[in-house]
Amino acid sequence: MGRTIASGAPQALSKEWTPVRVTNPEGVGPCIILCDHASNYIPDGFGTLGLHDGDLQKHIAWDPGALGVSAVMSRLLDAPLVESCVSRLIIDCNRPLDAPDLVPSLSEATIIPANENLNDKARRERIELSHKPYHAAIERLVQERKAAGLPEPVFIAVHSYTPVYRGVKRPWHIGIIHDADERLSAPLIAGLKRDESLSVGDNEPYSPADRVYYTLERHARAADHSCVMVEIRNDLITNAHEEKHWGEKLALILQETLGKN
């Protein structure tokens, strides 16, 4: 078996590794929940990529808390959930195939020794290992829902981010990332701002210009499906109770929003 270092990672409970998992594929709600960076799992043959075990617990390896929030939303919205089950240090499923950081050799300030000077063959192997099956699973799910006569999907990508990045504090509790299509982002931002204790980022701490919107561009925007990316500060989703809180908050606003359409 490969390595899952953080105790909350999904593969810690699984005897058989799979590159992608779809939960509640028959859910009939309008949403599809995507979790690009759900796991810090390193499959067999990669060791620790030349890193210390502690590095694999950090945000550079995955989005801590994102899967827990996604699972709550999936249940409350009766939505399929698609999660990548491999660390983004192996390959980042939320990057195009020609991206320079598809297989990152530097993440924040950490050098990834095993990813330096990767040859084309090794790069292709990683694409086949994780990137290709993840996106194929999303495409297959969309086709299955269409064949079942379900409404056009609404895509919600759930991520988390660090409170401090390269020495700069990030004040937002949650950020909503979107492009010119604001069908989901505008009501979601407005709904979150009803809680005056929250600092809500509008295209903060990232925006599509930072090349973080690939999965949604590929599966939602290319077909004019509405979509949004949710970024939650990871110090706010450190346990199941906090994940439940944010999952419920987001699901309620989405239910209100989608019920009006």
N, C-alpha and C positions, 0 to 999 in steps of 0.2 A: 504493500500500500504506500501511497505517497504521503505527504506531510500536511497536516492541518495543525497549525500552531496555536491559534487563538481558540479558546474553549467554546466560544459561541458560534464558531463556523459550522455550517450545515453538515459538512462531510464527517465531522467528529462522530456522528450518530449513524453513519452509513458504512456497511461492509463492502459495498460495491460502488466504485466511483463511476460517475457518468458526467460527460462534459456540460450537459445542460439538463435542467429539470423543469418540467411544466406541471404546476400544481393547479387543480381545479380546471382542467382543460374544457370541461363541459359547462362551465359557468355561463349563464345567459345574461349577466349584466353587460352594459355597454362598454365597460373599460377592459383594457388589457394592461396589466401591470408588468413592467420590465425592471429587472434588477441586474444591470450590466456587471456590477462589481460586488456580487453577493458573497464571494468566498475568497479566502486566502490559501486555498488548497494548492499544493505543489504536487503534480502527479509523479509517479515513479520515473526514475531516470534523470531527474533534474537536481537531486539533492536539495540544497538550500539556495541554489543559484549563486553560491559564494557569499551569502549573507549570514549574519548571526540569527538565531531563532527569534530573538527579540525584534529584529527588523521586520519579520514576517507577521508580527502582531500589529504593526503600525498601519497607518492609512495608506502608505505607499503600496501595500499588498492587496488592499480591498477597501470597501466602504463599511466600516463597523456600524452596526445598527440598521443599515438600510434594508436588509432582508427581513428583519423582525417587523419593521414598519410595513413593508410590502405585504407580508403575510396577513397582518391585521386588515389591511385595505382589501386584499383579495377576498377574505372571508366576508367582510361587511358589504362589499360591493358585488358579491357573487361574480368575481372577475378572475379569469385565468391569470396566473403568475408565471412568467418565464424568467429563470435565473441562470446566470452563468455559474458553473461550479468549479471554476479554475481561477487562480489568482491573476490579476491583471499584469503581474510581473512576468508571467509566461507569455501572455499576449493580451492586449487591451481590446475587448470586443466592442468598445465604443469609439473605435478609430477606423478610418478607411484603410484599405490594404496598402496604400502608398504613403501612409503617414510616417514621418520619421520616428515617432514614438509609439508605433504599433507594438513593437517589442522594446520597451524602454531600457536604455543602458544607464540612464540617470533619472531618478525619481526624487523630486524636491532636491535635497542635498546629498542623497545616497546613491553611490555608484553601484550598479548591478553587475558584478564581474562576469557572470556567465552570459550576459546579454551583449557584452562588448564584442564588436567585430563579428557579429553573427553572419554566417554565409547564407546564400539564397536557399540552399537545401534545408537548412535548419529552420529558416524563416517559414518556408512552405509547410514543413512538418507541423509547426505550431499553428499555422492557419487551419490545417486539416484537423488538428487535435481539438481546437476549441472555438475559434472564430467562425468557421464555416458551419459547424453543427448548431451553434447558438442562433445564428441568423436564419438558418434553414428551419429551425423549430418555430421561430416567430412567423415566418412565411407560411409554414404548414398550418399553423393555428389560424391565421387569417383566412386561408382558403377553406378550412374546415368550418369556420363560423359562417362564411359566405354560403357554402353548400347547405348549411343547416337553416338558412334563411334569417339569420340574426342581423340586426342593424349594423351599419358600418362601425368599425371599432373606434374607440377613443383611447389614445395611448398615454399612459402615465409612467414616466421613467423616474425611479426613486434612487437617490444617491445621498451620501453624507460627505461632509467636508471638515477640515481641521479648524479649530478656533484660532490658531496662529499659523501663518504661512510665511516662511522665510523671514521670521521676525516681526511680521506685521499682524496685528490683531484684527480679527474680523468681527464686527459688532453685531451682525445679523444673527437671529435665531434660526431663520429659515430663508431660503432664497427660491424664487420662482424664475425659471429660465425659459425663455421663449423667443421666437423670431417674430415676423410681422403678423403672424396669425395669433390673435389674442382671444380666440373663442373660449379657451379654457383659462389662460393665464390671468386675464383681467378679473373675472369673477373670483378666481382662487385668491388672488392678491387682496381683493376687496374683502373677501370673507375672512381671511387671516387677520387683516387690519382691524376687524371688529374687536379683536382682543388688543386693547391699547397697551398691554404689557409686552407685546411682541414687537421686535424689530424685524421687519419683513423686507428682504432684498428683492428689487425688481431688476432681473439680470445681474444679480450679485450673489455670490462672489465670482460667478462666471457668466459668460454670455455665449451665444453660438459662435461669436467671433473668436473664441478661445478654442475652437475645434472640439467641443464637448457634446455636440448635438448629432453625431453621426447616426446612432441607432434610430433616433426619431426622424432624421432626414430621410433615411433609407426606407423605413417601414410606414411612416405616417405622412410626412410632407410630400413625398413623391406621389402619393395617391390622394392627396388633399384630405387626409384624415386629421381631425383635430388632435392636438397633443400638447404636452407640457413636461418639463423636467422639474422635479422637486429636489432641492438640496437642503438637508437638515444638518445643522452643526453637530458633530458627532459626540461632543460632551453632553448633549441633551438626550441622547438615546443609548445610554450605557447599560440598560437592563430591560427586562421584559415589560416592567411597569411603564417605563418611559416610552418604549416602542409602541405599546398599546395606546398611550395617551396621544401620541402624534398620529398614529394610524387612524384612530377614531376621529380626531379633529379634521384630518384631511378627507376622510371618507364622508363625513357629514356635509362638508362644504361641496364636495363633488356631487353628492346625492341631490343637494339643493339646486346646484347649477344644472345638472343634466336633467333634472325633473322639469325645468323650465323650458328646455329645448324641444 
